[in-house]
Amino acid sequence: MTEALPCPVCSSARTTLWTTAKDYEYSSTTDRYRYYACADCDALFIDPVPSGLLSIIYPANYYSFVDSKRTLVHRAKEALDRRSFKKLFRSIAADRVNVLDIGGGTGWLSDLVRTVDNRVALTQIVDIDRHARALAESKGHRYFEGPIEKFETRDRFHLVLMLNLIEHVADPLALLQKAESLLAPGGIILVKTPNVRCWDARLFRRFYWGGLHAPRHWVLFSEQSFRLMVGGTGLRIDKLQYTQGAPFWAYSIIALLHRKGLVRITANRPIIEHPLYPLLSAPFAAFDFARSLFTKTAQMFIVLKKADSEQ
């Protein structure tokens, strides 16, 4: 092994170059980034970490900063999310439920949870975009503009949402520990994050795998590396399951077509707004749901509770 960059999950120096990638999805920068794989814990991580470029790599038209069009794909996903949240809320015993959505953007997910359970009394969003703040606050959500590490409150939360979020930070362990400190008794942390041990990661590794979301995904996990990280907290994994990763299939295929000159992606029309995106997302969602019965797909849903809570 020729590389010795330390892994941010387990600190091992047994790391090697996995691929190089650039921002095909939003064309926010022309810089190329290296992704390294850890031989000990199975995590992937970016180098260099573009922590000083947040306002560039998260442009104003970033998907979570704007209210998306309600396409058929969006409505189908909403229906699935609503069903999942109904099951999750049954395990929360509180009469009044406070919800914290880290990286919640305009509050579209907080809008959804309000419709699922009428016990939701407080919805707090933490994100970095001031334009998303205006939209979120207009819908009645509290909004803290800045990183979660700087968020302070006396409130405690029964449900902490970290959907497509933990892979965006340089120190995911510190993020989990912060979320743990904000939990109410009996509270739940819900994590959704890419799984690097999947078919599409292997298939598109040499070209561009959409799960990298380059250069916005900084640390990516397999089940092995995620379980290892949770061991450094006072949390336990209550449930871990695999779910569809249709966006990654769509991003990967459209980026490949763009590289071959068959389609065009620009900063003003990113991949997520390309006409091919919904056409690819729907069949690959069905494909992933079917194969999740016998193999690991590209997304993990993880429910975390405090380790000393009831089993």
C-alpha positions in Angstrom: 0.0 0.0 0.0 1.5 3.3 -1.1 -0.9 5.8 0.6 -0.9 6.6 4.3 -3.8 9.1 4.9 -5.4 8.3 8.2 -9.0 7.1 8.1 -11.4 9.5 9.8 -13.5 6.6 11.2 -10.8 4.3 12.7 -7.6 6.2 12.3 -5.9 3.4 10.4 -3.2 4.3 7.9 -4.0 1.3 5.7 -5.8 3.4 3.1 -5.5 3.4 -0.6 -6.9 5.5 -3.5 -10.3 4.2 -4.4 -11.2 6.7 -7.2 -11.1 10.4 -8.3 -14.2 12.4 -8.9 -15.5 15.9 -9.6 -18.8 17.6 -9.3 -20.9 16.3 -12.2 -24.2 16.9 -10.5 -24.1 20.7 -10.0 -21.0 21.7 -11.9 -20.1 23.9 -8.9 -16.4 23.5 -9.3 -14.0 22.0 -11.8 -11.7 20.7 -9.1 -11.1 16.9 -8.8 -11.1 15.1 -5.5 -9.6 11.8 -4.4 -11.5 9.3 -2.4 -9.6 6.8 -0.3 -10.7 3.4 1.0 -9.8 2.1 4.5 -8.7 -1.6 4.5 -9.5 -1.9 8.2 -13.0 -0.5 8.6 -14.3 -0.3 5.0 -15.0 3.5 5.0 -14.4 5.9 2.1 -13.2 9.5 2.6 -12.5 12.5 0.5 -9.1 14.3 0.1 -8.8 17.2 0.3 -11.8 18.1 2.5 -13.4 21.2 0.8 -14.5 22.6 4.2 -13.7 26.2 3.1 -15.8 26.0 -0.1 -19.3 25.4 1.4 -20.9 28.4 -0.3 -19.5 27.1 -3.7 -20.2 23.4 -3.5 -23.7 24.0 -2.0 -25.1 26.4 -4.6 -28.3 28.3 -4.2 -30.2 25.7 -6.4 -29.0 22.8 -4.2 -32.0 20.4 -3.9 -32.6 20.8 -0.2 -32.4 24.6 -0.4 -35.4 24.9 -2.8 -38.9 23.7 -2.8 -38.8 20.9 -5.3 -41.5 20.2 -7.9 -43.9 17.5 -6.8 -43.3 15.0 -9.6 -44.7 11.5 -9.6 -41.4 10.2 -8.2 -41.5 12.7 -5.3 -45.1 11.8 -4.5 -44.3 8.1 -4.4 -41.3 8.8 -2.2 -43.4 10.9 0.1 -45.9 8.1 0.5 -43.2 5.6 1.4 -41.6 8.1 3.9 -45.0 8.8 5.5 -45.6 5.0 6.1 -42.1 4.7 7.6 -42.6 7.6 9.9 -45.9 6.3 11.1 -44.2 3.1 12.3 -41.4 5.1 13.9 -43.7 7.4 15.8 -45.4 4.4 17.4 -42.2 3.8 19.4 -42.2 7.3 20.8 -44.1 7.5 24.1 -44.1 11.3 24.7 -47.3 13.3 24.7 -45.5 16.2 23.0 -42.9 15.4 20.4 -40.0 17.7 19.5 -38.3 17.0 16.1 -34.8 18.2 15.2 -34.0 18.0 11.5 -30.2 18.4 10.9 -29.6 19.5 7.4 -33.3 20.0 6.9 -33.1 22.8 4.3 -36.5 24.3 3.6 -38.2 22.0 6.0 -39.9 19.7 3.5 -39.3 16.7 5.7 -40.5 18.5 8.8 -43.6 19.4 6.8 -44.1 15.7 6.3 -43.7 14.6 9.9 -46.2 17.2 11.0 -48.8 15.4 8.9 -47.9 12.0 10.3 -48.5 12.6 14.0 -50.4 15.4 15.7 -48.2 15.2 18.8 -45.4 17.0 16.9 -45.2 20.3 18.7 -41.8 21.7 17.7 -39.9 21.3 14.5 -36.3 22.7 14.6 -34.1 22.8 11.5 -30.3 23.2 11.5 -28.8 24.1 8.2 -26.3 26.5 6.5 -28.4 28.3 3.9 -30.1 31.6 4.6 -32.5 31.4 1.7 -33.7 28.0 3.0 -34.1 29.7 6.3 -36.7 32.1 5.0 -38.7 29.3 3.4 -38.5 27.1 6.5 -39.5 29.9 8.9 -42.4 30.9 6.7 -43.8 27.5 7.3 -43.5 27.7 11.0 -40.3 25.8 11.6 -37.5 27.1 13.9 -34.3 27.5 12.0 -30.7 27.7 13.2 -28.3 28.9 10.4 -25.0 27.3 10.9 -23.3 23.9 11.6 -24.9 21.6 14.2 -21.7 21.8 16.3 -22.6 25.5 17.1 -26.3 24.8 17.8 -27.2 25.3 21.5 -30.7 25.0 23.0 -32.4 23.9 26.2 -34.9 21.9 24.2 -34.5 18.2 24.0 -35.8 16.2 21.0 -37.7 12.9 20.8 -36.8 12.5 17.1 -33.5 13.6 15.5 -33.5 13.3 11.7 -30.1 12.9 10.0 -31.2 11.9 6.5 -28.5 12.1 3.9 -26.4 14.2 6.4 -23.7 12.3 8.3 -21.7 11.7 5.1 -21.5 15.5 4.6 -19.2 16.2 7.6 -15.5 15.7 8.3 -16.0 14.3 11.8 -19.1 12.1 11.8 -18.4 10.7 15.3 -18.6 14.2 16.7 -21.9 14.8 14.9 -23.4 11.6 16.4 -22.2 12.6 19.9 -23.8 16.1 19.5 -27.1 14.5 18.3 -26.9 12.1 21.3 -26.6 15.1 23.7 -29.8 16.6 22.3 -32.0 13.5 22.8 -34.9 13.5 25.1 -35.4 10.4 27.3 -36.5 7.6 25.0 -35.6 9.6 22.0 -34.6 8.3 18.6 -32.0 9.3 16.0 -32.9 8.3 12.4 -29.9 8.1 10.0 -30.0 7.6 6.3 -26.7 7.3 4.6 -25.0 5.6 1.5 -23.7 2.1 1.7 -20.4 1.8 -0.1 -20.7 -2.0 -0.3 -23.2 -2.1 -3.2 -23.4 -3.2 -6.8 -23.6 0.3 -8.3 -20.5 1.5 -6.3 -18.5 -1.3 -7.9 -20.0 -0.8 -11.3 -19.5 3.0 -11.6 -16.3 3.3 -9.5 -14.0 4.0 -12.4 -16.4 6.6 -14.0 -18.5 8.3 -11.3 -20.6 6.7 -8.6 -23.6 9.0 -7.6 -23.2 7.9 -4.0 -20.1 10.1 -3.8 -22.2 13.2 -4.5 -18.7 14.8 -5.0 -17.5 16.9 -3.5 -20.2 17.1 -0.8 -19.9 13.6 0.6 -16.8 13.5 2.8 -17.0 10.2 4.7 -19.0 7.2 3.5 -19.8 4.0 5.3 -20.5 0.4 5.0 -22.4 -1.4 7.7 -19.1 -2.5 9.2 -17.6 1.0 9.5 -20.9 2.6 10.7 -21.2 0.0 13.5 -17.6 0.7 14.5 -18.2 4.4 14.7 -21.4 4.0 16.9 -19.2 2.1 19.3 -17.5 5.4 20.2 -20.8 6.9 21.4 -23.4 6.2 24.1 -25.8 5.0 21.4 -26.8 1.6 20.2 -28.2 0.5 16.8 -31.8 -0.4 17.4 -32.5 -1.2 13.7 -30.4 -1.2 10.5 -32.0 -2.0 7.1 -31.2 -1.4 3.5 -33.4 0.7 1.1 -33.4 1.8 -2.5 -30.6 4.1 -3.8 -32.3 5.1 -7.1 -30.8 8.6 -7.1 -27.3 7.1 -7.1 -28.2 5.0 -10.1 -29.6 8.0 -11.9 -26.7 10.3 -11.0 -24.2 7.7 -12.1 -25.8 7.0 -15.5 -26.5 10.6 -16.4 -22.9 11.6 -15.4 -21.6 8.8 -17.6 -23.8 10.0 -20.6 -22.5 13.5 -19.9 -18.9 12.3 -20.0 -19.6 10.7 -23.4 -21.1 13.9 -24.8 -24.6 12.3 -25.1 -26.3 14.7 -22.6 -25.4 18.0 -21.1 -25.3 19.1 -17.5 -24.8 22.7 -16.4 -24.8 24.7 -13.2 -28.2 26.0 -14.1 -29.6 22.6 -14.9 -28.0 20.1 -12.6 -28.5 16.3 -12.8 -31.5 16.3 -10.5 -33.4 18.7 -12.9 -32.4 16.7 -16.1 -35.4 15.1 -17.8 -33.7 11.7 -17.6 -33.6 11.9 -13.8 -37.2 10.9 -13.0 -37.3 8.4 -15.9 -34.3 6.6 -14.4 -35.2 7.0 -10.8 -38.6 5.2 -10.9 -37.4 1.8 -12.4 -34.2 1.7 -10.4 -36.2 2.3 -7.2 -38.3 -0.7 -8.1 -35.2 -2.7 -9.0 -33.5 -1.9 -5.6 -36.6 -2.7 -3.6 -36.8 -6.1 -5.3 -33.1 -7.0 -4.9 -33.0 -5.7 -1.3 -34.6 -9.0 -0.4 -31.4 -10.8 -1.1 -28.5 -8.3 -1.3 -27.3 -5.0 0.2 -28.4 -1.9 -1.7 -26.9 1.6 -1.8 -28.7 3.2 1.2 -28.9 2.3 4.8 -31.7 3.4 7.2 -30.5 3.2 10.8 -32.4 3.8 14.0 -30.3 4.8 17.0 -31.2 4.9 20.7 -29.3 5.6 23.8 -27.5 2.5 24.9 -29.0 2.6 28.4 -32.6 2.8 27.1 -34.9 -0.2 27.2 -34.3 -2.9 24.6 
